Amino acid sequence: MNINATLLAEAITFGILIWFTMKLVWPALLGAMDERAKKIADGLAAGERGRQALEQAGQRAADIERAARDKAQEILAQADKRAAELVDEAKGVAKQEGERLIAGAKAEIEQEVNRAREALRAQVALLATRGAEKILRREVDAKAHADILTAVQAEL
């Protein structure tokens, strides 16, 4: 055998192997590599979308938290305002009640004063009657009358 013929046979066999690999094996390898590259790219894109979704969710959560704080502050402000209104209302009611009690006490005092006046009038009338009775029992004398009237005035 000749070395050239062996080398030529090996070269032809190698060429057939390359042709066979290029036609049958290489497309399958390229397809698997392309599919794997696509999966990796899809995974990276999904990871990026997930990161963006996480950032958006964090921002929405911050917005919701800020809105909740604002709402809580508003509710507290309304509660403080309502408490102040209730205090003012209670003060007004208490003032009206106090005025009503004062008016009742004044009316009661006025009634007591009127009763005292009536009692005083009754006593004055009784004293006047007694004085007139004493005057009539004694003899009619100007000096005696004056003394009796002075005594009656002293009793009043």
C-alpha positions in Angstrom: 0.0 0.0 0.0 1.0 3.4 -0.7 1.1 6.1 1.9 -0.5 8.5 -0.6 -3.5 6.3 -1.1 -3.9 5.8 2.6 -3.7 9.5 3.2 -6.1 10.2 0.3 -8.5 7.6 1.8 -8.3 9.1 5.2 -8.8 12.6 3.7 -11.9 11.4 1.9 -13.2 9.6 5.0 -12.5 12.8 7.0 -14.4 14.9 4.4 -17.4 12.5 4.5 -17.3 12.7 8.3 -17.3 16.5 8.1 -20.1 16.5 5.5 -22.1 14.0 7.7 -21.5 16.1 10.8 -22.5 19.3 9.0 -25.7 17.8 7.6 -27.0 15.8 10.5 -25.2 16.5 13.8 -24.3 20.1 13.5 -28.0 21.4 12.9 -29.1 19.4 15.9 -26.3 20.9 18.0 -27.0 24.4 16.7 -30.7 24.0 17.4 -30.0 22.8 21.0 -27.6 25.7 21.5 -30.1 28.2 20.1 -32.9 26.7 22.2 -30.7 26.9 25.3 -29.7 30.5 24.4 -33.3 31.4 24.0 -34.2 29.9 27.4 -31.4 31.8 29.0 -32.5 35.0 27.3 -36.1 34.4 28.3 -35.0 33.7 31.9 -33.0 37.0 32.0 -35.9 38.9 30.5 -38.2 37.3 33.1 -35.8 38.2 35.8 -35.7 41.8 34.6 -39.5 41.9 34.4 -39.6 40.5 37.9 -37.2 43.1 39.2 -39.2 45.9 37.6 -42.4 44.4 38.9 -40.8 44.2 42.4 -39.8 47.9 42.1 -43.3 48.9 41.0 -44.9 46.8 43.8 -42.5 48.5 46.3 -43.5 51.9 45.0 -47.2 51.0 45.1 -46.8 49.8 48.6 -45.0 53.1 49.6 -47.8 55.0 47.9 -50.5 53.0 49.7 -48.6 53.4 53.0 -48.3 57.2 52.4 -52.0 57.4 51.6 -52.9 55.4 54.7 -50.8 57.8 56.9 -52.4 60.8 55.3 -55.9 59.2 55.9 -54.9 58.4 59.5 -53.8 62.0 60.0 -57.0 63.3 58.5 -59.0 61.0 60.8 -57.1 62.2 63.8 -57.6 65.8 62.8 -61.3 65.1 62.4 -61.4 63.4 65.8 -59.6 66.3 67.5 -62.0 68.7 65.8 -65.0 66.6 66.9 -63.6 66.4 70.5 -63.2 70.2 70.5 -66.8 70.6 69.3 -68.1 68.2 72.0 -66.2 70.1 74.6 -67.6 73.4 73.4 -71.1 71.8 73.2 -70.7 70.5 76.7 -69.5 73.9 77.9 -72.6 75.5 76.3 -74.9 72.9 77.9 -73.3 73.4 81.2 -73.5 77.2 80.9 -77.2 76.9 80.0 -77.8 74.6 82.9 -75.9 77.0 85.2 -77.9 79.9 84.0 -81.1 77.8 84.5 -80.1 77.0 88.0 -79.1 80.6 88.7 -82.5 81.8 87.4 -84.3 79.2 89.5 -82.3 80.2 92.6 -83.1 83.9 91.8 -86.8 83.1 91.5 -86.6 81.1 94.7 -84.9 84.0 96.4 -87.4 86.4 95.1 -90.2 84.2 96.4 -88.5 84.1 99.8 -88.1 87.9 99.8 -91.8 88.2 98.9 -92.7 85.8 101.7 -90.5 87.8 104.1 -92.2 91.0 103.0 -95.6 89.5 103.5 -94.6 88.3 106.9 -93.1 91.7 107.7 -96.3 93.4 106.5 -98.4 91.0 108.7 -96.1 91.8 111.7 -96.3 95.6 110.9 -100.1 95.4 110.7 -100.2 93.4 114.0 -97.9 96.0 115.6 -99.9 98.8 114.2 -103.0 97.2 115.5 -101.4 96.6 118.9 -100.2 100.2 118.9 -103.6 101.5 118.1 -105.1 99.3 120.7 -102.6 100.7 123.3 -103.3 104.2 122.2 -107.0 103.7 122.5 -106.7 102.2 126.0 -104.9 105.2 127.3 -106.3 108.5 127.4 -105.9 110.8 124.4 -102.8 112.7 125.0 -100.3 114.0 122.4 -97.3 113.2 124.5 -98.4 109.7 125.2 -99.2 109.2 121.5 -95.7 110.3 120.5 -94.1 108.0 123.1 -96.2 105.0 121.9 -95.4 105.7 118.2 -91.7 106.0 119.1 -91.9 102.6 120.9 -93.7 101.1 117.9 -91.0 102.5 115.6 -88.3 101.0 117.8 -90.0 97.6 117.6 -90.0 97.8 113.8 
